[in-house]
């Protein structure tokens, strides 16, 4: 599934409305109707809702939701964060419609929020339709006050498009928001729905198709994509009935040291589970027995005897032998950062001309020796955790701007970057 930015969704709306002659009011109607249906399906035992409506189109979506929930027999009240005179365009049309219906339209500045909540016959679902996707700064005024007053509520919270106060285009939590149990977004997911820490506030995310045509989405040239089950299925290649271990590639894993033998056990098991037909491990002799005891199907090229604690430059010849015929190489798990191991790594990197994965201490050593970048094959796969990423890039805000950090390193180094975290 494609992952959109705010500007791309706005451009999709513009193309659909101006170039394809589909009125914006219909898109808002579809968004509100589908959201109301999703809320009813999610909370079949509930029959009341408080719609928190802001002054823009997100608030307009909330007003449509209020109308459809009312028509479904729900008890509905709308809390307006601002003077309704601020409504314009499609949101204003929907305000005029809802004003003709038996729905209390409450002004936040005139109400006591506790009294509003107490007035419902049944505890309501809170629908956050205060702000949309364009927020990039600190919240102030009524919206910030409403969110602060309701934060920590035991009531179920549904966010429309995203929890108000998040930036749609980053994973950064730029404001304290009202965390949602359920987020309904339109047409395509946004960065904040999938990248932490912002994604932690979104709860379950459901994407609703509000009728923007597929060819309009194609025009946007979106390059970011969510690695989901559908994407994985598209890449999957069924195995031949007569296939065998020699049919599916031979991987070489390099790493391990006496204190960190388990790292090679885990990574080699992952290589087997990922589909490699054969897996050979090059590791110090002290790693051989723990490795084979856990996964006897592995092949192990042990450097030294059981007293050998690390790989060093004397293991280069053994690496050259192990490299022959391999389809891919992974280096780093449990490797250690001893200077002798660094000398070994510096010697072997230029020898690798097949797909290469660098992980763990291989990345830490690379960060200490930036001139090694020039020796890496094109499209090397880097798999840092946030601490390793900080050492590789010097960026201080890796955890708050995860996607930007990964894209920057991938672009600067012509590499494939998998930044470890909740999403991986």
N, C-alpha and C positions, 0 to 999 in steps of 0.2 A: 504494500500500500504506500502511495506517495505521501510525503511529509511536507506540508505547505508552510510558507511564511505569510505573515499578515499582508504584505504587499501583493503577493500572488493571489490570495483569496479576493482581495479588493479588485484586482485586475480581472479575475474571473467574473465577479459580479458586474463589473463595467461592461465587459464584452457581451455577457449574456443579456444585459438590459439594453445597452445602446446599439450593439451590432446585431444581436439576435432577436431584438424586439420583444423580450419577455419582461413584463413590468416587474420592478423590484418589489412591489406590494405582494405579488404572487410568491416570490421567494420567501418573504417574511411570513406570509400565511402558511406556507408549507413547513417552514422551520418551526413555527409555533404549534401547528397541528400535530406534527410528528413528535415533537417534544412532549406535548400533553399525553399522547398515546403511550409514549415510552414511560412516562411517570406513572400512569395508571397501571401499566403492566408490571412495573418494578415494585409498586406498593399497592397491591390489590386490596389489602386490608385497610388502607387509609382512604379518607373521604374529605380531607380538608387540606388547604394549601395557603401559605402566605407568600405572595409573589413580591420579591424585592426588586423594584423596577427603577433603573437609572434613566438618565435624560436622553440617551441616544438610541441607536437601533437595537442594541442588546435589550434595553428596556422595552422597545417596541415588540421584540420577540416575546418578552415576558407578558405583555398585555394580551397577545394572541393566545398564549398558554392559559392565561386566566380565563379568557372567554371559552376555550374548549373544555377546560375543567369544569367551569360553571355549567355548560351545556350537558356535561356528563353527570351532573347531579352533585358535584362537590361543593362544599362550603369554601368560598374563595374570598380573600381580601388582598388588596394591592397596597403596598407601602411604597410611596413615591419618594425617592431620595431628594428630588429637587422640584422646584416650581414647574408644573406641567406646561407653562408658557414656553419652556425651553424646547419642547418637542417640535420637530419639523418633519416634513416629508412623510414617508411611510409610517414612521412612529406616531406622528400627529394624527394620521388617519385612524390608526388603531386606538389611540387614546379617545378620539371622538366616538368610536364605536363602543368601547367598553364603558364610557361615561353614560351611555343610554341603557345600560344593563344594571341589574340589582347587585352590583359588586361595590363594596365600600372602597373608595379611593382615598387613602389616608396620606397626609403629608407628614413626613418624618419629624419636621420641626415642630409640629403641633401635637404629636402623640407621645405617649409613654409606651415604650416597646414591650415592657412586661405586661402592661394592661392589654395591649393588642393581642399578645400571645394567649393571655388568660381568657380572652373573649371567645375563643374557638370552643365549640362543643367537644371536639376531639383534638389532641395535639397535632398541629399541622406539619406538612412537609414544607421546608423552606426552599424556595426556588430563587437562586441567586442570578438575577438578570440585571445587575447593577452596571457592570462595565463590560465592554467587549475586548477585542484583541489589540487595541492600540495603545495600551498602557506601557510606558517605559520609565516612569519616575515614581517617586514616593506619593502615596495617597494622602489626601487631606480632606477636611470638610465632612459633609454628611456621610459619604460613602465609607470613609475610614471609621467614622463613629458607629455606623450600623454594623460593620464587620467586627469591630472591637466588642460591641455589646453582645453579639451573638456567638462569638468565638467560644468554643467549649460547650456549646449547646448539645444536649442529648438528642435533639430532634434530627431527623434525616435531612440531609442537605443535597440538593441537586443544583449543579452549576450549569449555566447555559453558555456554551462555547468554551468557557474556562472559568475557574474560580476568580472572581473579581480581584484585580491587583497583581495578577501574574503577567509577565511579559510572554506573549505567545511565541516569540521568536527565539527564546533562549530557555535553558533549563534553570536559570537563576531565579531564586525566590527574592524578588526585589521589594516585596511587601509581606507583612503578616496578613494572611488571607483567612477566609472562612473555609476550612478544608471540606471538600465535597466527598460524599459517599459515592456519587454517581455524576459523571459529567457527560453532557450531550453536546457534541460538536457537529458542525455542518460541513458536508461534502468531503472534507479531508481532515485528518488529524493535524495538529500543530506540534511544533517542537516541544513545547512545555508539557504536552500530554505523555511524552515518552522519555524525556531526559530529566534525570534527577538533578537537584532536589525538587524542582517545581512539580514534577510528576507525582511526588508523594502526596501533594494536596489535591490531586484530581480524582482519586478513587478509581472506580471502574469507568473506562471511557468508551462511549458508544458513538459511532459516526453515523449521522443521518444524511441520506441523500435527498437534498431539497430541490433537485431538478436542474442543476447546472449541467449542460450537455457535455458528454465525454470529449468531443472535439475541442471544446473550450478549454478543458483541463489540459489537453495535449498542447495547445497554444502557449501555455504558461512556461513550458520548458523546465519543469521541476526535476531536479536531479537527486534530491534526498528521498530515500525510501526506507520504510520500516521493514526490518527483517522479521517477517511473521511466517505463520505456517504456510500460507498460500505461496509466498516467495520461496520457501524451502521446497515445497512440492514441485515448483517449476524447475528447480535445479536438479531434482532427484533423477538419477538414472537407474532403472531397474537392472538387476544383475542377471547375467545369463544363467540358465539352468546348468550349463556345463562349466561354469566358472569355478576357479579354484584360487588358492592363495597367491599363485603367481600371476593371476589375471588383474589384480587390483592394486598394483604399485607396492614399492618397498620403501619404507620410511626409515631414516636414520635420526635417532635422538642422541644428543650429546650433552652431558652434564653430570650432575651428581657429585657429592663429596661425602665424607664419612658422617658429618653432622646432619646432612640433608638427603639421605638416601630415599626418603619417602617421596620427594619431589619427582624423582625419575620413575618411581613406581606409578604415581598418579598420572603423569604425562604419557607414559608408554601405554597404560591401560586406556587412556583417552584416545590415543592414536589407533589402537585396535578397535575401540568402540566406534570411532569415526569412519571406519571402513577400510583402513590400510590392510592389504593382503598380508604383508610381512612387516615386521618392525624389528630393527636392530638397534640396540643401545650401546653407545660407547661411554664408558664410565670407569672411575677408579675401581680397583679390585675390591675395595671395602664395600662397594655397592652391589656386587654381583649376587651374593647369596640372598639378601633381602629382596632383590628384584625378581630372581627366578623362583623364590619361594612363593611370591605373590602371584606371578604370571608366568608359568612355565612355558607358555607358547612363544615367549620373547626369545630373541637371539641376543646374546651379550658378548661384546668385544671388551674384555676387561683389561685395563691398563694397570700393570703391576699386580702384586699379590694382595692378599686380604689386609695387609698393613698399609697399603697405599691410600692416602686420604684425599688426594685431589689430582686433577689433570694438570700437566705442565708441558713444557715445550717438547719434552722427550716423547710425548704421545702423538706428535704430528704425523709421524710415519704410520702409526696405527689408524689415525683418522683417514689418511689417504687410501689405505686399503679398504676401510669400511665405507668410504664414499662411493666406490665403484658400483655402478648399477643402481644407484638409489634415485628414486623419483622426487624426493623432497627431503629437506633437512630441517630439524628444529634444534636450537642450541640455547641453553641457559638454565633450565630448571635445576635448582640445587647446585649450580656450578661453583659458587663462591667467587670472591673478588680478590683472592690472593694475587700478588704480582706475578707469580709463576703461572697461574691460570690465565692472567691477562696476556702474558707473552704467548701462551698456547693459542688463545682466541685470536690475537692479532695475526698469527701465522696462518690459521685455517680459513679466516673469512674470505681472502681473495681466491681461495681454491673452489669455493662453492658457486656453481653455475646453474644449479637447479633451484626451484622455489625454496625460499629460506624463511623460517620463522625464528625471530629472536625474542626471547622471553627472559624475565627475571634477571639474574645476575649478568647475563649477556648484555642486557640493556643498561644496567648500572655501570659496567665496564665501558660500554660505548659512550655513555655520558661523560666518563672521565677522559676519554680519548677521542675527541670529535673528529680528528683526521681519519678515523676508521670509516666514517660515512662513505668516503669515496671508493671504498673497496667492496661495498655491498652490491649484490645484483639488483637490477631494476625490480620494483614492486616487492621488495622485501616486506614481510608481514611482521609488524611490531605489536606486541601484546602487553603494554605496560599497565600496571595499576596506578592510581593517582600519584603516589609517591615517586615511582619511577618516571612517570610523565613529567612531574615537576623537575626532576633532575635532567631529563632529556631536553626540556624546552626552556627552563628558567622561569616558567609562568607561575605566579603565586596563587592564581585563582582557578586552578584546574577543576576542583570539585563544583564550583559555582558556574563555570562556563565550559562544561565538558565537551559539548559538540564542537564549539569553536576551537578549543585546544586540539582536539583530534584532527579536525579538518586542516588546521594550520600546519601541524607536523606532517600530515600526509602530503600536503602541497609542497611544503618546503623541502621535503626529503624524497619526494616521488615514491612514497611508500604506502602500504596498506596498514592502517592503524586501527587496532581494536583496543579501545580504552576500557579496561575492566571496571565493572560497577554493577549496580542493581539490575541494569538492563541486559547484562551479558551472562 
